[in-house]
């Protein structure tokens, strides 16, 4: 079994079927085992197969910058969003509708892959 840093990613931007350069980026999500579950890391490559960690945009971070990473970070994020929902009366947590939208998104990705066409994502 390969560890998260040992994954091979095809050269971004190279289509082996036609030998032409197309898209210039690749992204993967890596799962790293944790005592309580899986930790996810988003990595990307631009113009090569060397993966680098991508930072989480600040708009998705709801805990202080010095908050511990790993499992405490994930739990802290959940509690911060829960507290915000109590204060504002509005939840930003996923719902059943979020799951349905995600399934439509994944179906669109699969269809684009199967047909080799770009498809609009709603």
C-alpha positions as CSV (number, residue, x, y, z in Angstrom):
1,X,0.0,0.0,0.0
2,X,1.3,3.4,-0.9
3,X,1.5,6.2,1.6
4,X,0.0,9.6,0.8
5,X,3.2,11.1,-0.5
6,X,4.0,8.1,-2.8
7,X,1.0,8.5,-5.2
8,X,1.8,8.9,-8.9
9,X,0.0,11.5,-10.8
10,X,0.2,11.7,-14.6
11,X,2.0,14.8,-16.0
12,X,-0.5,17.6,-15.7
13,X,-1.4,18.9,-19.1
14,X,-0.3,15.8,-21.1
15,X,-2.9,13.6,-22.7
16,X,-1.1,10.3,-23.5
17,X,-3.8,9.4,-26.1
18,X,-3.0,12.3,-28.4
19,X,0.4,13.5,-27.2
20,X,-0.8,17.1,-26.9
21,X,-0.7,19.4,-24.0
22,X,-4.1,20.3,-22.7
23,X,-5.0,21.2,-19.2
24,X,-2.1,22.3,-17.0
25,X,-3.2,21.3,-13.6
26,X,-4.0,18.1,-11.6
27,X,-5.5,17.9,-8.1
28,X,-5.9,14.9,-5.8
29,X,-7.3,14.4,-2.3
30,X,-5.2,12.2,-0.1
31,X,-6.4,10.3,2.9
32,X,-4.0,9.9,5.8
33,X,-5.0,7.4,8.6
34,X,-5.7,9.0,12.0
35,X,-6.6,7.4,15.3
36,X,-10.2,8.6,14.9
37,X,-10.7,8.6,11.2
38,X,-9.2,9.9,8.0
39,X,-7.4,13.2,7.6
40,X,-7.7,14.7,4.1
41,X,-5.1,16.7,2.3
42,X,-5.6,18.5,-1.0
43,X,-2.6,18.5,-3.3
44,X,-2.0,19.8,-6.7
45,X,0.5,19.8,-9.6
46,X,0.9,22.3,-12.3
47,X,2.9,21.3,-15.4
48,X,4.4,18.2,-13.8
49,X,3.6,15.3,-11.6
50,X,5.1,16.7,-8.5
51,X,2.3,17.2,-5.9
52,X,2.4,20.0,-3.4
53,X,0.0,20.7,-0.5
54,X,-2.6,23.3,-1.4
55,X,-3.5,25.8,1.4
56,X,-7.1,25.9,2.8
57,X,-8.6,29.2,1.8
58,X,-9.2,31.4,4.9
59,X,-12.9,31.6,4.2
60,X,-13.1,27.9,5.2
61,X,-11.1,28.2,8.5
62,X,-13.3,29.0,11.5
63,X,-10.8,28.5,14.3
64,X,-7.9,30.7,15.4
65,X,-4.7,30.4,13.4
66,X,-2.8,28.8,16.4
67,X,-5.5,26.1,16.8
68,X,-3.9,22.6,16.8
69,X,-4.1,20.7,13.5
70,X,-5.4,17.2,13.0
71,X,-8.4,15.8,14.9
72,X,-8.6,18.9,17.3
73,X,-8.8,21.2,14.2
74,X,-11.7,19.2,12.7
75,X,-13.6,19.1,16.0
76,X,-12.9,22.8,16.6
77,X,-14.2,23.7,13.1
78,X,-17.4,21.8,13.8
79,X,-17.9,23.5,17.2
80,X,-17.2,26.9,15.7
81,X,-19.8,26.4,13.0
82,X,-22.3,25.1,15.6
83,X,-21.7,28.2,17.8
84,X,-22.2,30.5,14.8
85,X,-25.5,28.7,14.0
86,X,-26.7,29.3,17.5
87,X,-25.7,33.0,17.4
88,X,-27.1,33.7,14.0
89,X,-29.9,31.2,13.6
90,X,-28.4,30.1,10.3
91,X,-26.5,26.9,9.8
92,X,-23.8,26.4,7.2
93,X,-23.6,22.7,7.8
94,X,-24.4,20.2,5.0
95,X,-28.0,19.1,4.6
96,X,-29.7,16.4,2.5
97,X,-30.0,18.9,-0.3
98,X,-26.2,19.4,-0.1
99,X,-25.7,15.7,-0.6
100,X,-28.1,15.6,-3.6
101,X,-26.2,18.6,-5.1
102,X,-22.9,16.8,-4.5
103,X,-24.2,13.6,-6.2
104,X,-25.2,15.7,-9.3
105,X,-21.8,17.2,-9.3
106,X,-20.0,13.8,-9.2
107,X,-22.4,12.5,-11.9
108,X,-21.4,15.5,-14.1
109,X,-17.7,14.8,-13.5
110,X,-18.2,11.1,-14.4
111,X,-20.2,12.0,-17.6
112,X,-17.5,14.4,-18.7
113,X,-14.8,11.8,-18.1
114,X,-16.8,9.1,-20.0
115,X,-17.5,11.3,-23.0
116,X,-14.3,13.3,-23.0
117,X,-16.3,16.6,-23.1
118,X,-16.3,19.6,-20.9
119,X,-19.7,20.0,-19.2
120,X,-21.2,22.9,-17.3
121,X,-21.4,22.5,-13.6
122,X,-24.4,24.1,-11.9
